Amino acid sequence: MAEPISPDLFNHLVELAALELSAEDAEYLRDQMNKQLKSIEELAAIPIPEGTPSAAHGVPFPAELRAPLRKDTQVQAPEAADIQAGAPQTSDGYFVVPEIPHEDLD
């Protein structure tokens, strides 16, 4: 398999992401990305019988062995007030964060 992410393509992606990488880090990252793509290709090549549910599990797990589902409830964290007290600025229970400077890409 030829490497799908060539050095030129990787450098273009790094530029688009506005990253600063050393040559060693860039090569390591490109190699890892190519290994991940290879793994995805290998998984995609595994034949799956028609009609197999997408969430099928390899080991049967009957309902009588599963723990019952718990009801989802929203609970206020007891230390929320302490956490917010340490914030530079809050408003109506929310953290206020400064505007992030950015520039429009044309």
C-alpha positions as CSV (number, residue, x, y, z in Angstrom):
1,M,0.0,0.0,0.0
2,A,1.3,3.4,-1.0
3,E,1.2,5.9,1.8
4,P,-2.1,7.8,1.4
5,I,-0.7,10.8,3.4
6,S,2.4,11.9,1.5
7,P,4.8,14.4,3.0
8,D,3.4,17.1,0.7
9,L,-0.2,16.4,1.7
10,F,0.8,16.3,5.4
11,N,2.6,19.6,5.2
12,H,-0.5,21.1,3.6
13,L,-2.7,19.7,6.4
14,V,-0.3,21.1,9.0
15,E,-0.5,24.5,7.4
16,L,-4.3,24.4,7.3
17,A,-4.3,23.5,11.0
18,A,-1.8,26.3,11.8
19,L,0.4,23.8,13.6
20,E,4.1,24.3,14.3
21,L,5.9,20.9,14.4
22,S,9.5,19.9,14.4
23,A,10.6,17.7,11.5
24,E,10.8,14.8,13.9
25,D,7.3,15.3,15.3
26,A,5.9,15.8,11.8
27,E,7.3,12.6,10.5
28,Y,6.1,10.7,13.6
29,L,2.6,12.1,13.3
30,R,2.4,11.4,9.6
31,D,3.6,7.8,10.2
32,Q,0.9,7.3,12.9
33,M,-1.8,8.7,10.7
34,N,-0.8,6.4,7.9
35,K,-0.9,3.4,10.3
36,Q,-4.4,4.4,11.4
37,L,-5.6,4.6,7.8
38,K,-4.1,1.2,7.2
39,S,-5.9,-0.3,10.2
40,I,-9.2,1.2,8.9
41,E,-8.6,-0.3,5.5
42,E,-8.0,-3.7,7.1
43,L,-11.1,-3.5,9.2
44,A,-13.1,-2.4,6.1
45,A,-11.9,-5.5,4.3
46,I,-13.5,-7.9,6.9
47,P,-16.6,-9.5,5.3
48,I,-19.7,-8.8,7.3
49,P,-22.8,-11.0,6.5
50,E,-25.8,-9.3,5.1
51,G,-28.3,-8.3,7.8
52,T,-25.8,-8.1,10.6
53,P,-27.0,-5.4,13.0
54,S,-24.5,-2.5,13.2
55,A,-24.2,-2.8,17.0
56,A,-23.9,-6.6,17.2
57,H,-21.6,-7.8,19.9
58,G,-19.4,-10.9,19.6
59,V,-20.3,-12.3,22.9
60,P,-24.0,-12.9,23.8
61,F,-25.1,-10.8,26.7
62,P,-28.7,-11.8,27.6
63,A,-31.0,-9.3,29.3
64,E,-31.2,-11.4,32.5
65,L,-27.4,-10.9,33.0
66,R,-27.4,-7.2,32.4
67,A,-27.8,-4.7,35.2
68,P,-31.0,-2.7,34.9
69,L,-30.7,0.8,33.3
70,R,-30.7,3.6,35.8
71,K,-32.8,6.7,35.3
72,D,-30.9,9.7,34.1
73,T,-31.2,12.6,36.5
74,Q,-29.6,16.0,36.5
75,V,-27.8,16.8,39.8
76,Q,-26.1,20.0,40.7
77,A,-22.4,19.4,41.6
78,P,-22.0,20.3,45.3
79,E,-18.8,22.2,44.7
80,A,-20.2,24.3,41.8
81,A,-20.3,27.5,43.9
82,D,-16.7,26.9,45.0
83,I,-15.6,26.3,41.4
84,Q,-17.4,29.5,40.2
85,A,-15.9,31.5,43.0
86,G,-12.5,30.8,41.6
87,A,-13.4,32.1,38.1
88,P,-12.4,35.6,37.1
89,Q,-15.9,36.4,35.9
90,T,-19.3,34.7,35.9
91,S,-22.8,35.7,34.9
92,D,-26.1,33.9,35.9
93,G,-24.2,30.8,36.8
94,Y,-22.1,30.7,33.7
95,F,-18.4,31.3,33.2
96,V,-17.6,34.4,31.2
97,V,-14.7,34.0,28.8
98,P,-12.9,36.6,26.8
99,E,-13.3,36.9,23.1
100,I,-10.8,34.7,21.3
101,P,-9.0,36.9,18.7
102,H,-9.2,35.5,15.2
103,E,-8.9,36.5,11.7
104,D,-11.3,35.7,8.8
105,L,-9.9,33.3,6.2
106,D,-10.7,34.5,2.7
